[in-house]
Amino acid sequence: MLIGLLMLAILPYWAAADDVVKLVTFPRLRPGAINSYDLALLHEALERTRRDYGDYEVHPFTEDVSFGRAIELATEGRLVNVLSAGVGQTAPSPERDMIPVAFPIDKGLLGYRVAFINRRSEDRLSRVHGIEDLRQLRVGQGSGWGDVRIYEHERIPVETTYDYESLVSMLLHGRFDLFPRGLWEVAPELAEYGTRYPDLAVERHLLLHYPFFEAFYVSRSAPRLASRITAGLERMVADGSFDAFFARHFGKLLADLNLRQRVVIELENPYLPAWVPVKRKELWFDPARLP
């Protein structure tokens, strides 16, 4: 009896939980980090499976490591077992070493782009209505960004550099015409750079789209956790709470950008893995369905 009590005493303090979620929470600028939206959604999914799967605990891993190192840690499964990552352009990719949860947790919002422009070119860009028109322009992107190969695949000229502020300067000096950004990136970036660069503006006519989204990846050492997260997310879709959750977090942002009034230009993304549920329309954001 005494030996049994001593063994219980030296077990990790999370041993009583049925599932332990060990996730990376380093700054959001790094791929693989769990942001506030991801974390809240993860809790919602886990709560909806408590009756079937039991209790759970969440343990953040806060060291500032590279994405490649985070994948290594998650593959090992001891300190990290959940990552959040973009699917369809991120390199290095966790595809080979982790279990992807086949669910677009951001409804594919990551693949919609509006652009920074020189405000003096607004009128010229308002005459762009399709992919052929876009191919007559030049796009600016960071060197090594996953978007670059998508634009190159579509034969859209791309200018690159490693420094973000250099991209702004190049845009305003006419080196390229559009600097596409993610929908939640434009407001904070304009706030940061707009004062120093008064000609920097958000283009109001176009919405670029290619299939690209954010998903959870789970360590192969925790297959039960991958099944649990999948089950919880599917229950949220079935009862309508996933759409409501998404609207609470992104509704104002989407309304402010007037997405429904924009011309959507679709770009092909040939780099999607085969497990992506592209045919499940209920899982994906569609600006045409905005109120």
Order of alpha helices (4+ residues) and beta strands (2+ residues): alpha-beta-alpha-alpha-beta-alpha-beta-beta-beta-alpha-alpha-beta-alpha-beta-alpha-beta-alpha-beta-beta-beta-alpha-alpha-beta
